[in-house]
Amino acid sequence: MKLADVIAVLESAYPPRTAEKWDAVGLVCGDPAEEVSRVLVCVDPTSSTVDEAVEVGAQLVVAHHPLFLKGVNGVAADGPKGALAHRLIRNGAALYCAHTNADNASPGVSDALAKAIGLTVTGPLDATPRTPADVLITYAQDAGQVVRTLTGAGAELVKHEDTRLEFTLPRSRRNAVVRALESAHPRERFTVHELADLPGDTGSGRIGELAEPEPLKVFAQRVADALPATVQGVRAAGDPERLITRVAVCGGAGDGFLGLVQRAGVDAYVTADLRHHPASEHVESGGPALVDVAHWASEWPWCEQAAEILRSAFGGRVDVLVSTRRTDPWTVGATSTAVGGHA
């Protein structure tokens, strides 16, 4: 299988156009014309996962986090990131990164986290607005010709009743579609209506529900059991006995959504990298319980999701592995043994 074929599947699942403007996604190194028979999926492109890729003979590493998030002037091998790129190339391995486009996809990173925890997803936490769209209605005796004209200009036929034709079209194509209709069929009557700009089914984070309510202390253990072990483990803020049913999740750093979580009608919020002051203020204001996990652990379930997408697309023609390396940067944890202290 060509690398280009694998990239096409990945970009169908995680369209690069949905990545945030500041992000760096796509093929980092590798020849799209080269053959790929084994793929390794990981969260972080680090020396550990590159070692793993070389050991298992992977021709492609699919990583969630970008190797080069900020612009660079070169990739010299005497720097840590340049060294990784050179090692991949020397060993015939490509690197492809799907970051915020995988966060915003449906299913995406937060869907994988929700599934691991045992939630039934009901929608996004921060929905991406749907593409602005219009409805065009026209009446035509020669319906076939009008349909060909308007679909060729970017409209889609959604209803045909006698001489009445109804189309939907991206608002950005309105002028082109109207011009095409007026040019080819100047006698046809038509009206254009703007559809409401409603939230879509993609975006950051997810909201889901547990099958049965459970106390926060039990729910926190559920989260811990669902994710790979880290030095940080899982910590929760809120009344340990608070019943949890409706939950918001966001894989990766999610404290930027605390205000949205306050209004989401959830009982708890699971994310990573929560900071002291925002978390404290959230709890003091009576917000949902917080469950803080390690950044790497929150995104690791996505690896299996991405791997399964590739397995389904290629069957046995491509061997797809999920990295077993823990790339969470923290290696030592300690709890105070001092007696006393302040409550």
N, C-alpha and C positions, 0 to 999 in steps of 0.2 A: 504494500500500500504506500502511495506517495505521501510525503509530509503535507503537501498541498491538500490532499483529500482529508487528512485528519484535521487540518486547520479549518477546512470548510465546515466540518461537523461542529467543531468547537464554536465557530463564529455564528452558526445557526442557532446554537443553544444560548450563547452569550454574545450578542451582537456588539461589536466594538463601538458602534455609534451611540450606545446607551451608557458608555463609560463617562465619568465626570471629566470636565474639560482639563483639569489639572493632572489627570491620570496618564499612565504610560502602559498601554496594553498591546498585545499582539506578539508577533515573532521577534525575538531578541537576537537570536543567531540561528543559523541553519539554512539549508538549501531546500526550498519547496519541492524540488525535483527528486530529492533523495528518497530512498525506500525507508519505510518505518515498519518494524515488526514487533517492537516492544516499546511501551510507554510507561513512564513513572509519573504519578500525580502526587503533588506535595503542596504544602502551604507556603513554605519559604524556599527560595533558591539559595541555599547556603552551602558551605564546604561539605557539610554532612550529607545533604541530599544529593549533591553532585557526586560524592564518593559512592553513595548508594546506587545512583544511576550507572556509574561506570562498572560497579560490581555486578549488577544484574544484566548488563549489556543493553540498556535502553538507548534507543536512537532519538528519543524525545522526552524531555522533562516538561510537564505541564504544571506550572506553579500559580498559586493565587496571588502572591505578592510580587510586584515588579522587582527586577534586579536593579534597573536604573530608573528610579522614580523622578529624579531631577536630571536636567540636561547635563551632558558631559561633552568634553572636547576630545576625548580619546578613551581607549580601553586598553591601556598598557598593562602588561601582565605583572608589573611590579606593584600594582594596587590590588586590594582584596577582591573587588568586584570584577576588575579586568582579569584577574587570575582565574576566577570562576568561568568567565566567558571563554578564555583561551583553553582551559582544561576541557570544557564541553566540546569545543571545536576539535581539539586534538584527538578526542575519543569518539568523534563522529556522532555527537549528540546535539540536537537542537534544543532551544529553550523557548517556550511559549508561555505568556502570562495573561491570565484573565482575572482582573481585579474588580473594580467597581462595576464593570459590565456583568460580572458574575454575581455581585451583590444585588444589582437591580433586576436581574433576570427572574423569570418565573417558569420553572423552579430555579432558585438561586441559593446563595450561601445561607441566608436566614431560614429558607425552607428546610435545608438539610439540618440545621440546628434544631428547628422546631420538631422535625421528625424524630431526631435522636432523643429528644426529651419526652416524646409521646404526645405531642399536641396535634390537634386537627386544625389546620390553618384555615382561617376565614377571610383573610385579606392582608394587604400590606399595611405597615405602620405609617410610612410616609409615602403615599401613592404618587407615582409619576402621572401628571395629567395626560389624558388621551390626546392624540393628535387632533387639533381643531378640525372639524368636519362640517360639511354642508349636505343638505338634501336638495336635489334638483328634480322638479316634477314637470313633465312635458306631455303633450298629447300629439300623437303622430299616426298617420295612416300607414306609412311605410316604417313600421316599428323596427324591422331588421336593420335597415340602413341607419336609422338614428342610433340604435344600440351600438353598431360598429363605429360610428363617428365618435360617440361620447366615451366609450370604453377605450378607444384609441387615444383619446385626450387625457385619460386618467380617471374616469368615473367608473363606478361599478353598479350594474343593474341589480336592484334588490326586489323590485316588484313590477309585474306586468299584468295589467287588467284591461282587456279590450284595447283601446287606443291610449290608455294612460300608462306612462312609464315613470318609474321612480328610481333615482340613482343616488348613491352616496359618493362623496368625493372629498379628498383632503382640501381644506380651505385654501391651501397654497396653490391648488390647481383650478380654483374657481374661474379665474379670468381665461385660462386656456380652454376650459371646457365650454364656457359660454361663447367664446369666440368661435370655437369649432362648430357649435350648434348654429349660431347665427350665420356663419359662412356657408355651411353645407345645407342648412335647412332654414332659410330666412323667414319662412312663413309659420314655423312651428311656435306655438305659445309655450311659455315656461315660467316657472317661479323658482326662486332659490330661498331656502330657509337655513339659518344657522342652527346647528345642534348645540346644546349646552356643553360647556367645557367641563366635563365630568372627570373625576379621578379614574385612572386605569387600574389594572390588576397587577402592575409591576411597580417597583420602587424599593426603597430601603426598608429593612425590617419586616417582620410579620406579626400578625396577631392570631392567636390560636386558643384552643380550649382543651382542658383535660377532660377525660371521660367522667371523672368524679372529683369533687372538691377534696383537697387535702391540706393540712396545716403547712405553714411556711417551712418549718423545720424538716418536715417530711419531703416537701417539694425540693428544698435545697439539696437533700441527699439524693433525690431522684436525678437532679442535674449532675451532681458529682458522679453518680454511677453511670450516667449516659456518656460522659466525656472522658477522654484519656487523662490519666493522672498527671498533675503538675505540682511543682513545689508550692505554688500559691494555693492550690486546691480551689474550693468554692466557698465564698462568704456571702452572707445575706444580711440585709438591714430591714428591720421592721419587727412587728410582734411575732414571735415564733409560732404562736397559735393561730395567727390570721389564716383564714381559709382561702385557698388559691384555686381558682377555676379558669379564669380568663387571663391569658398571659401574652405580653409583648416580648419579642426577642429581636436582637440585632447582633449578627455575627460581627466580631471585630469591635473597634472602639465606638461605643454608642451613647456616651453621655451628652452628646449634642442633641439627642432626641428626648431628653428628660422633660422638657416643656410639653412636647407632643404627647408623651406617655401620660402626663398628668391629665390630659383631656381625652384619653383613649378609652376610658372606662374599663381598665384592666386591674387585676389584683396584684400582679407582679411583673417585673421587667427583668429579663435575663440579657446581659451583655457583658462586655469586657472593658477594662481600662477605666473604671469609674474613679473619679478623683474625690478627695476628701470633702472639699467645700460644696461642690454641686450636689454630691450625695447627701451630705448633712442637711443642706437647705431643702432638698427634695423631701427627705423624711420628716423634717420639722414642719413642713407645710401640709403634711397629711397625705402625701402622694402614695402610689402603690409601693409595695415591698420591692426591694432591689436585690438581685442575685448577680454577684460579680464573679466572673470566671476569667481564666487566663486567655489572652488574645488568641494565641495559637490554638488552644483547645476549642474555642468557640467556632473556629473556622475549619477545623480538621474534618468534621463530618462532610463538608463539601467535597472532599477528595473522592469519597466513594460515589457521590452523586455524579461528578464529572467522569469518573472511571466507568460508571454504568452507562452513561450516554455514549461513550466511545465503544464499549462492548456491544451495546445494542445496535450501533451503526455498522460495525465491522464483524460481528460474530467472532469466530475463532481466527480470523485473518490477522488480527492484531492482539497481542497479549498486553493487557492493561493492568498494571500493578499500582497499589496505593502505598505510599511511603510509610515505613514503620519507624522512621527516625523522629524523635521528639526535638523540635527546633524551638521550643519555648526557651528564651535566653536564661531564665532563672534556674540555678543548679543547686542552691542550698536554701533550706528554710529552717528557721529556729523560732521557738516560742520561749518567752521569758520564764525563768524559773525563780525569779525574785519573789520574795514573800511580801505581801502588803501592796501598797499602791493606792491610787485614788479611783473611786468609782465614777 
